[in-house]
Amino acid sequence: QVLDPEVLTIGFARRFATYKRATLLLSDKERLLRILNGPRPVQFVFAGKAHPHDVAGKDFIRQLVHFATDANCRHRMVFLEDYDMVIGRYMTQGVDVWLNTPRRPLEASGTSGMKASLNGVLNMSVLDGWWDEAYTPEVGWAIGNGEVYKDTELQDYIESSAIYDLLEHDLIPTFYDRSVDDVPREWTARMKSCIATLNPAFSMARTVKDYTESFYQPALEQHRALAADQYHAGREVAQWLGNLKNHWNTLAIGDIVANGNDTEFKVGDTMHVVVEVFLGEITPADVAVQLFEGVLDAESVISDGQPHRMMRVDDGARGKGWHQFRVDVPCLVTGRHGYTVRVVPHYKGWENTLRFGLIRWAQV
């Protein structure tokens, strides 16, 4: 009696935690009303609960309900009470678009959007959680470009404006652009692409398969290797690790010299880095000395840093226990590069020794 089955329907159903910004749509109420009541209208269905002690979350619900009542648009904006799995099931099957507006980067996953995609529902979301990985223009819409601003009010203004723009210039025209048989061809093509592309990649079957192949099976094989021959290999690893821990605090990293300490590099240049490291009673074979480098962002922080194994080339000039290491790294990106040196454990046949919790960074 309230909703129109022929109108573009957008769903929002989840916990009303404040970081999920359920009221982002209300940033420009006049513009929202024009969208709701335009010649090609839109209707929103909200559902969800706030924690009993989350006063701000409960206030978000109040704002949505009061707006629908005060603006006389309850036929275009509905809040469903007593949200549960049944309501969630109907919504992820019945809406046309699934809306998600978390404050990046606080969204852990966004599984409701995955459930909606199983039914061919297109997602419109901030690039956070699963959508940062899943988004392509063929399967939905991205709110913003993944940028994060220190000013949260500015962030809200930019992303709410992006929602209105997407609705006015993309979603609404695409949904209502019908062929002679009253079928939105482009919209249904996106629905098919959504089902075919996202469902195989974002499912529990794929998750269990990945965990089994990447973690459980390797862990089982490593356990069997360590337990063989009355735990002979396991005792060797324990002895090696114990010796490493006893002397780890004596490690020291000296000055880092890289191409005259220049940070500007172009594609095709090679970064030559030399460093002296004090190992003391630890042998060079027991550690990996690594250059950690990457392009500097606007705040002079290394972005997308990569480790490069440095090779021992000589005894250190500082005396006994010091060793000189060097690496030559070809630059693949032009710009300002940041770099430092770190020392991590190294054991034959073990790829991830960071699990031991031992790492020593150069002091900046």
Secondary structure by P-SEA (a helix, b strand, c coil): cccccccbbbbbbcccccccccccccccaaaaaaaacccbbbbbbbbbcccccaaaaaaaaaaaaaaaaaacccccbbbbccccaaaaaaaaacccbbbbbccccccccaaaaaaaaaacbbbbcccccccccccccccccccccccccccaaaaaaaaaaaaaaaaaccaaaaaacccccccaaaaaaaaaaaaacccccccaaaaaaaaaaccaaaaaaaaaaaacccaaaaaaaaaaaaaaaaccccccccccccccccccccccbbbbbbbbbbbcccccccbbbbbbbbbbcccccccbbbbbbbbbcccccccccbbbbbbbbbbccccccccbbbbbbbbccccccccccbbbbccc
